[in-house]
Amino acid sequence: MLRSANSETFNIYGWKELGSLSQNGLSIVGHRFITFRNCPQLVSLETEEERFQLDKIPGVESLDIRACERHNRLPKVLHAFPLITRIELEECPGLVCFAESNFPPALKELRIVSCVNLLYLVEEKENNNKSMSSSTCLLERLEIRDCPSLIWLSSRADICNRLQHLDISNCSEFGSLFLNAKLPVMLKHLEIWFCPVLECIAQDFLETTDLESITIRGAEKLKSLQRGFDKLSHLQEIRLATCPNLVPFEESGLPTTNLRVLMIFDCENFGALPKCINNFTSLRELEVRDCSADISFPEEGFPTNLTSLQISNAPKIYTSPVEWGFNRLTSLQ
């Protein structure tokens, strides 16, 4: 067992018998950075919080709980922690969701890993006077990994409109980001890895105009990227891999302004690049590997400013490199 505490930090590692803080004469009041790791009997901070008065809520800024098998609920007054900006939860099988009324208003970064019973991020209830809104939730970065029971994040994307980084990976039952099929309007970076039942990213991208990068891998049921994708004028990077049902983009389906990286590989139903790709003057890296064996490339050729071009398992293009304009790609490195 390792226990340490000073004016700022409160850390407990490997206290197997710890079930309650107050029963052991411990308190997190006055500490800014709280960490519990490998405390399998710790159920919650409930007994501690009952002694708090709302005007004496601790100035906690960071909460890190890992490998606490019985931990099944966060403090009910978590919403009143005015300074907490970061929470990390790992290997807490009792965690099912956050209550909407208890989501910390100043929270900017949330990371949840290997919480096998997490069903959704936020449990929303109608007629809740403490309901979250886009103006009160400051969450900017959300990462959820290895949560096999996760089915969606919430019913509405507008509860976290300030979200800029969203990373979901290895969630085998994850079928939808938000039930209203929208994305947070300020989202800049979206990564989804190995979510095999995910069919749709969003109904459209018309309101998510700040998106800069999108990476999707292992979404076996994903067929297409929806309407408005071509309106993402800030989009710089697209990486799509191991999406066997992904069909080619519509002719006007890609943004041309700032796109620098386009990578598509192991998408066996992807059969063509847009004919207008030669007009993508900002494109620097193009990679197409192990897609449809009959994949076709535009007769107009490739953007001449490309610095990197990788193509494999594409018999048609091997017949005549000059025909596809390879001799004009003078910037290749």
HELIX and SHEET records of a PDB file:
HELIX    1   1 SER A   22  ASN A   24  5                                   3    
HELIX    2   2 GLU A   46  GLU A   49  1                                   4    
HELIX    3   3 LEU A   54  LYS A   56  5                                   3    
HELIX    4   4 LEU A   78  ALA A   80  5                                   3    
HELIX    5   5 GLU A  100  ASN A  102  5                                   3    
HELIX    6   6 ALA A  157  CYS A  160  5                                   4    
HELIX    7   7 PHE A  229  LYS A  231  5                                   3    
HELIX    8   8 LYS A  275  ASN A  279  5                                   5    
HELIX    9   9 PRO A  315  TYR A  318  1                                   4    
HELIX   10  10 PHE A  326  ARG A  328  5                                   3    
SHEET    1   A14 LEU A   2  ALA A   5  0                                        
SHEET    2   A14 THR A   9  TYR A  13 -1                                        
SHEET    3   A14 PHE A  33  ARG A  37  1                                        
SHEET    4   A14 SER A  62  ARG A  66  1                                        
SHEET    5   A14 ARG A  86  GLU A  90  1                                        
SHEET    6   A14 GLU A 109  VAL A 113  1                                        
SHEET    7   A14 ARG A 141  ARG A 145  1                                        
SHEET    8   A14 HIS A 165  SER A 169  1                                        
SHEET    9   A14 HIS A 189  TRP A 193  1                                        
SHEET   10   A14 SER A 213  ARG A 217  1                                        
SHEET   11   A14 GLU A 237  ALA A 241  1                                        
SHEET   12   A14 VAL A 261  PHE A 265  1                                        
SHEET   13   A14 GLU A 285  ARG A 289  1                                        
SHEET   14   A14 SER A 308  SER A 312  1                                        
SHEET    1   B 2 PHE A  98  ALA A  99  0                                        
SHEET    2   B 2 VAL A 122  GLU A 123  1                                        
END                                                                             
